[in-house]
Amino acid sequence: MIGYYVHHQGKGHLHRARSVLAQVDSASVILSSLPGPWVVLDRDDGGHSSDPTAGGRLHWAPRHHTGLRRRMAGIARWIEEAAPSLLVVDVSVEVAVLARSMGVPVLVAAMRGDRSDAPHELAYDLADALFAPWPAAFPEPDWRWEPKTHYVGAFSRFDGRVPVPRAAGSTKRAAVLLGAGGAEVVTSPAPPGWEWDWIGGPGGWVADPWPALSSADVVITHAGQNAVAEVAAARRPAVVVPQERPFGEQEATAAALERAGLAVVCRRWPRVADWPAYLERAQALGGERWAEWSPGDGARRAAAVIEELACAAR
């Protein structure tokens, strides 16, 4: 049995887990506080939060928190009953520590940004291996876990899906792809000759953004790993506006894209008058080089790492 822990923030972790587990032959199950047909865990947010970092050694372990206690007990019960050969953790330092403390091999999903804080170092150090959903050709600077990092490339639920043809017309269309994890955008009007197609955010949650995404002249997105992977799968020109996130994750991803010349990056939401220049630059850049970021088989590569580690642990 293989367990796959999914963090409840946003939708990207869940999309990634489903993409990978679809390629895994061994029996597997998701553990998450997101509602769904898996092991549903108690929420550990809200309420009492005395010393949540345990003196700076963890990210979230508040004293006497009922939800946290039930959550960790639920994971421990599952480990005792299922005796998993591996737990994939995407992402939680505390879950990685709990599983490894119970003797379960751990594969941790790596994240870009500054992970030199004590909790991340603890999780990454104790992990049997890390999988990085970005290509080795575009590394994270000063990454000290190189010997046990498996670079699988970006991947998403849309890998291999046929693009929807773009509609003919004089007005160009930009798909604005926003996630469920929060976004700092300005709902400004589109510049002349363009129209916005909001996916998420002001446009509401869209269950299947692929038609709008793959048929857009340009995609405007934040720099979350999953959002960038979906744009890459669509091979569309992109303007990336990184959002403020802990540990500078999105800024680090945007910087990698900028260094690679794969997308146009702007650090804040542009003014209406500035949008034409960004959109024109993105169109000139094109989207075919996204294949360097997202080769199309990243989920299969991640699944192969999982199977190999699980087999070795049996």
Secondary structure, DSSP 4 states (H G I P E B T S, - for coil): -EEEEE-SSSSHHHHHHHHHHTT--S-EEEEESS-SSSEEPPP--SS--BSTTTTTT-SS--BT-HHHHHHHHHHHHHHHHH--SEEEEES-HHHHHHHHHTT--EEEE---S---SHHHHHHHHH-SEEEESS-TTSPPTT-TTGGGEEE-----TTTTPPPPPPPPSSSEEEEEE--SS------PPPPTTEEEEEESGGG---S--HHHHHT-SEEEE---HHHHHHHHHHT--EEE-PPP-GGGHHHHHHHHHHHHTSSEE-SSPPPGGGHHHHHHHHHHH-SGGGGGT--S-HHHHHHHHHHHHHHHH-
